[in-house]
């Protein structure tokens, strides 16, 4: 996944430079919107894949260790 795709998946414009706190806030919002337990059984597979994607983006942001500086994905 490329940087623009990651930013868009959690709700930022493609060329934005969010800080870690902004990423965390967006992650929490997207997790709440896509958590598989909130969907009926027939929609769970799609919700699970979206949830995993959002979790992967958050993990990448945490691994950068950039604290409050803008996050740059490569």
Backbone as a chain_set.jsonl record, in Angstrom:
{"seq": "XXXXXXXXXXXXXXXXXXXXXXXXXXXXXXXXXXXXXXXXXXXXXXXXXXXXXXXXXXXXXXXXXXXXXXXXXX", "coords": {"N": [[0.843, -1.172, 0.0], [0.54, 2.197, -0.823], [1.577, 5.502, 0.315], [-0.367, 7.552, -0.198], [-2.697, 6.032, -0.521], [-2.922, 4.938, 2.013], [-3.369, 7.193, 3.617], [-5.814, 8.108, 2.536], [-7.452, 5.94, 3.161], [-7.954, 6.24, 5.866], [-9.263, 8.603, 5.928], [-8.018, 11.035, 5.183], [-6.989, 13.651, 2.906], [-5.269, 12.856, -0.201], [-2.596, 14.031, -0.463], [-1.973, 14.981, 2.041], [-0.422, 15.793, 5.241], [-0.653, 14.441, 7.958], [-0.387, 14.669, 11.565], [0.777, 12.467, 14.179], [-1.117, 12.426, 16.248], [-3.391, 13.271, 14.878], [-3.691, 11.149, 13.118], [-4.209, 9.092, 14.929], [-6.686, 9.951, 15.988], [-8.276, 9.88, 13.674], [-8.077, 7.17, 13.128], [-9.41, 6.035, 15.353], [-12.0, 6.962, 14.865], [-12.59, 5.758, 12.358], [-12.368, 3.057, 13.067], [-14.514, 2.776, 14.776], [-16.58, 3.164, 12.961], [-16.282, 0.967, 11.294], [-16.099, -1.41, 12.701], [-16.343, -4.911, 12.939], [-18.173, -6.14, 14.73], [-20.319, -4.466, 14.831], [-21.892, -4.841, 12.662], [-24.419, -6.601, 10.738], [-24.575, -10.204, 10.363], [-24.298, -10.973, 7.627], [-22.85, -8.892, 6.546], [-20.439, -8.895, 7.79], [-17.958, -10.072, 6.708], [-16.995, -8.14, 4.804], [-16.755, -5.908, 6.46], [-14.828, -6.827, 8.238], [-12.538, -7.04, 6.598], [-12.15, -4.353, 5.901], [-11.721, -3.296, 8.439], [-9.326, -4.577, 9.151], [-7.595, -3.434, 7.271], [-7.621, -0.745, 8.082], [-6.532, -1.044, 10.614], [-3.974, -1.911, 9.915], [-2.93, 0.394, 8.7], [-2.852, 2.077, 10.918], [-0.987, 0.723, 12.484], [1.308, 1.018, 10.882], [1.65, 3.765, 11.106], [2.214, 3.99, 13.826], [4.646, 2.648, 13.918], [6.38, 4.386, 12.732], [7.286, 6.206, 14.599], [7.147, 8.974, 14.934], [6.117, 10.837, 16.676], [4.773, 13.915, 17.2], [5.366, 15.05, 14.785], [4.775, 15.659, 11.229], [3.473, 12.872, 9.443], [5.095, 10.92, 7.146], [4.585, 8.813, 4.606], [6.136, 6.372, 2.626]], "CA": [[0.0, 0.0, 0.0], [1.312, 3.424, -0.928], [1.246, 6.523, 1.297], [-1.64, 8.22, -0.489], [-3.763, 5.069, -0.247], [-3.044, 4.813, 3.468], [-4.012, 8.409, 4.133], [-7.209, 8.119, 2.085], [-8.199, 4.882, 3.851], [-8.405, 6.692, 7.183], [-10.04, 9.821, 5.799], [-7.254, 12.236, 4.873], [-6.734, 13.87, 1.476], [-4.088, 12.11, -0.65], [-1.288, 14.663, -0.263], [-1.927, 15.62, 3.357], [0.673, 15.382, 6.127], [-1.219, 14.445, 9.313], [0.471, 14.334, 12.697], [0.415, 11.201, 14.797], [-2.369, 12.586, 16.994], [-4.467, 13.309, 13.89], [-3.858, 9.778, 12.625], [-4.873, 8.319, 15.985], [-8.091, 10.364, 16.056], [-8.939, 9.349, 12.483], [-8.135, 5.718, 13.315], [-10.494, 5.726, 16.295], [-13.274, 7.215, 14.18], [-12.799, 4.726, 11.338], [-12.589, 1.779, 13.746], [-15.89, 2.79, 15.263], [-17.463, 3.049, 11.797], [-16.118, -0.28, 10.543], [-15.87, -2.585, 13.559], [-17.199, -6.019, 12.495], [-19.231, -6.474, 15.679], [-21.429, -3.534, 14.669], [-22.582, -5.157, 11.419], [-25.131, -7.893, 10.695], [-23.745, -11.347, 9.976], [-24.025, -11.027, 6.196], [-21.937, -7.81, 6.188], [-19.209, -9.004, 8.576], [-16.707, -10.275, 5.951], [-16.534, -6.861, 4.257], [-16.357, -5.056, 7.581], [-13.568, -7.349, 8.782], [-11.422, -6.678, 5.721], [-11.929, -2.916, 6.053], [-11.172, -3.109, 9.778], [-7.923, -5.008, 9.1], [-6.871, -2.434, 6.511], [-7.481, 0.428, 8.941], [-5.58, -1.414, 11.669], [-2.642, -1.946, 9.306], [-2.507, 1.787, 8.543], [-2.516, 2.587, 12.251], [0.265, 0.079, 12.873], [2.379, 1.676, 10.134], [1.847, 5.092, 11.699], [2.885, 3.792, 15.117], [6.014, 2.183, 13.69], [7.237, 5.469, 12.254], [7.878, 6.837, 15.755], [7.313, 10.384, 14.622], [5.407, 11.609, 17.701], [3.861, 14.944, 16.697], [5.776, 15.571, 13.482], [3.95, 15.116, 10.152], [3.779, 11.497, 9.073], [5.394, 10.782, 5.728], [4.644, 7.425, 4.156], [6.876, 6.248, 1.37]], "C": [[0.892, 1.24, 0.0], [0.8, 4.461, 0.071], [-0.085, 7.196, 1.056], [-2.818, 7.3, -0.184], [-4.0, 4.941, 1.257], [-3.766, 6.019, 4.055], [-5.493, 8.44, 3.768], [-8.034, 7.087, 2.852], [-8.647, 5.281, 5.25], [-9.01, 8.092, 7.147], [-9.292, 11.111, 5.54], [-7.146, 12.416, 3.364], [-5.417, 13.208, 1.065], [-2.745, 12.754, -0.324], [-1.157, 15.355, 1.082], [-0.741, 15.09, 4.163], [0.174, 15.413, 7.568], [-0.176, 14.118, 10.375], [0.001, 13.008, 13.281], [-0.901, 11.317, 15.562], [-3.564, 12.655, 16.038], [-4.749, 11.912, 13.337], [-4.589, 8.935, 13.657], [-6.349, 8.664, 16.086], [-8.872, 9.817, 14.861], [-9.094, 7.837, 12.58], [-9.297, 5.343, 14.239], [-11.861, 5.904, 15.645], [-13.576, 6.109, 13.167], [-13.034, 3.348, 11.963], [-14.028, 1.694, 14.231], [-16.871, 2.595, 14.113], [-17.403, 1.661, 11.154], [-15.927, -1.52, 11.407], [-16.847, -3.699, 13.19], [-18.343, -6.361, 13.443], [-20.452, -5.57, 15.543], [-22.284, -3.842, 13.445], [-23.344, -6.472, 11.529], [-24.222, -8.98, 10.119], [-23.374, -11.337, 8.496], [-23.073, -9.917, 5.742], [-20.579, -7.918, 6.899], [-17.945, -9.233, 7.74], [-16.145, -8.972, 5.367], [-16.044, -5.924, 5.343], [-15.03, -5.524, 8.174], [-12.38, -6.955, 7.913], [-11.122, -5.184, 5.815], [-11.285, -2.612, 7.405], [-9.685, -3.48, 9.8], [-7.065, -3.991, 8.349], [-6.609, -1.194, 7.364], [-6.49, 0.143, 10.064], [-4.146, -1.451, 11.145], [-2.094, -0.528, 9.135], [-2.081, 2.368, 9.887], [-1.2, 1.996, 12.734], [1.452, 0.724, 12.16], [2.681, 3.05, 10.717], [2.565, 4.974, 13.033], [4.347, 3.396, 14.945], [6.943, 3.304, 13.221], [7.918, 6.172, 13.408], [8.072, 8.328, 15.595], [6.666, 11.322, 15.622], [4.495, 12.639, 17.062], [4.307, 15.565, 15.38], [4.853, 15.019, 12.416], [4.415, 13.723, 9.762], [3.968, 11.436, 7.562], [5.488, 9.302, 5.381], [5.35, 7.389, 2.828], [6.377, 5.093, 0.571]], "O": [[1.875, 1.311, 0.737], [-0.294, 4.309, 0.613], [-0.858, 7.397, 1.993], [-3.829, 7.748, 0.356], [-5.141, 4.849, 1.71], [-4.662, 5.878, 4.888], [-6.332, 8.765, 4.608], [-9.199, 7.338, 3.16], [-9.615, 4.726, 5.77], [-9.244, 8.701, 8.191], [-9.874, 12.189, 5.664], [-7.206, 11.438, 2.62], [-4.538, 13.02, 1.906], [-1.822, 12.04, 0.068], [-0.309, 16.232, 1.242], [-0.138, 14.076, 3.813], [0.535, 16.314, 8.325], [0.786, 13.392, 10.123], [-1.056, 12.497, 12.911], [-1.717, 10.396, 15.525], [-4.638, 12.148, 16.36], [-5.902, 11.541, 13.118], [-5.48, 8.158, 13.315], [-7.182, 7.773, 16.251], [-9.998, 9.346, 15.016], [-10.113, 7.284, 12.167], [-10.072, 4.437, 13.933], [-12.767, 5.097, 15.85], [-14.691, 5.586, 13.126], [-13.819, 2.559, 11.438], [-14.675, 0.654, 14.106], [-17.89, 1.925, 14.28], [-18.374, 1.228, 10.534], [-15.618, -2.588, 10.878], [-18.053, -3.464, 13.132], [-19.389, -6.829, 12.992], [-21.512, -5.881, 16.086], [-23.293, -3.176, 13.213], [-22.972, -7.352, 12.306], [-23.221, -8.685, 9.467], [-22.239, -11.663, 8.149], [-22.536, -10.001, 4.638], [-19.676, -7.122, 6.639], [-16.921, -8.623, 8.048], [-14.939, -8.736, 5.436], [-15.041, -5.23, 5.172], [-14.202, -4.703, 8.568], [-11.33, -6.576, 8.432], [-9.955, -4.79, 5.809], [-10.4, -1.761, 7.496], [-8.878, -2.772, 10.403], [-5.933, -3.718, 8.749], [-5.5, -0.659, 7.365], [-5.692, 1.011, 10.421], [-3.214, -1.066, 11.85], [-0.916, -0.284, 9.399], [-1.071, 3.067, 9.979], [-0.386, 2.7, 13.331], [2.493, 0.95, 12.777], [3.843, 3.448, 10.807], [3.441, 5.785, 13.335], [5.192, 3.778, 15.755], [8.164, 3.175, 13.31], [9.021, 6.692, 13.238], [9.062, 8.883, 16.074], [6.681, 12.533, 15.403], [3.512, 12.257, 16.427], [3.683, 16.515, 14.906], [4.195, 14.005, 12.652], [5.612, 13.436, 9.754], [3.096, 11.853, 6.8], [6.406, 8.62, 5.837], [5.178, 8.282, 1.999], [6.882, 4.832, -0.52]]}, "num_chains": 1, "name": "protein.A"}
